[in-house]
Amino acid sequence: MKRKAARSTNELTTLDDFLKDEGKLEEFEAVAVKEVLAWQIAEAMKAQNLSRKRLAERMRTSRSQISRLLDPKDGNVTIATLQRAAKIVGRTLRLELL
């Protein structure tokens, strides 16, 4: 196993730079996006007093799929699933390339 040389704090300017240097920036950004989406859906569910079971019924899916949808660490959720969940909780999913 090859060890990387220690860095001084003077060499880094931002957390993004560090993650980019480590080859992990995209992975962390994807997790952050999923975390925000899961939180927004969960908050909308709370506002409507909508349980995971009821959301699953309305989406015609399983509660385990809803658990994956609401798990911020599980990135294996399709855009179509996110769109369906958003619609049921009265939201719209908007994606854009910047």
C-alpha positions in Angstrom: 0.0 0.0 0.0 1.5 3.3 -1.1 1.2 6.1 1.5 0.7 9.7 0.4 3.0 12.3 1.7 1.7 14.4 4.5 0.4 17.8 3.5 0.7 21.1 5.2 -2.4 23.1 5.7 -0.8 25.8 3.6 -1.2 23.7 0.5 -5.0 23.4 0.8 -7.4 26.2 0.1 -10.8 24.5 0.4 -12.5 21.2 1.3 -13.4 20.9 -2.4 -9.8 21.1 -3.3 -8.9 18.3 -0.8 -11.7 16.0 -2.0 -10.7 16.7 -5.6 -7.1 15.8 -4.9 -8.3 12.6 -3.2 -10.5 11.7 -6.2 -13.6 11.8 -4.0 -15.3 15.1 -4.9 -17.9 13.7 -7.2 -18.8 10.9 -4.7 -19.3 13.4 -1.9 -21.3 15.7 -4.1 -23.6 12.9 -5.1 -24.1 11.9 -1.4 -24.9 15.5 -0.5 -27.5 15.8 -3.2 -29.2 12.6 -2.2 -29.1 13.6 1.4 -30.9 16.9 0.7 -33.5 15.2 -1.5 -34.2 12.5 1.1 -34.5 15.3 3.8 -36.9 17.3 1.7 -39.1 14.4 1.0 -39.1 13.3 4.6 -40.0 16.9 5.7 -42.9 17.1 3.2 -44.1 13.7 4.5 -44.1 15.0 8.1 -45.9 18.2 7.0 -48.7 16.0 5.5 -48.6 13.4 8.3 -47.7 10.8 5.6 -46.2 7.6 6.8 -43.7 5.5 4.9 -46.3 2.8 4.6 -48.8 5.2 3.1 -46.2 6.7 0.7 -45.3 3.2 -0.4 -49.0 2.5 -1.1 -49.5 5.7 -3.1 -46.3 5.0 -5.1 -47.4 1.4 -5.6 -44.0 0.2 -4.2 -42.6 -1.5 -1.1 -41.8 0.0 2.2 -38.2 -1.2 1.7 -38.0 0.9 -1.5 -39.2 3.9 0.5 -36.5 3.2 3.1 -33.9 3.3 0.3 -35.4 6.5 -1.0 -35.2 8.2 2.4 -31.8 6.8 3.3 -29.3 9.6 2.5 -26.4 7.1 2.2 -28.2 4.9 -0.4 -27.6 6.4 -3.8 -29.3 3.7 -5.7 -32.6 5.5 -6.4 -33.8 6.4 -9.9 -34.8 9.8 -11.0 -38.3 8.4 -11.9 -38.7 7.2 -8.3 -37.7 10.6 -7.0 -40.1 12.3 -9.3 -43.0 10.0 -8.2 -42.2 10.6 -4.5 -42.0 14.3 -5.1 -45.3 14.5 -6.9 -47.1 12.5 -4.1 -45.8 14.9 -1.4 -46.8 17.9 -3.6 -43.4 18.9 -4.9 -41.6 18.9 -8.2 -38.2 17.4 -8.8 -36.0 19.8 -10.8 -32.6 18.8 -12.1 -30.3 21.1 -14.0 -26.8 21.0 -15.3 -24.6 23.9 -14.3 
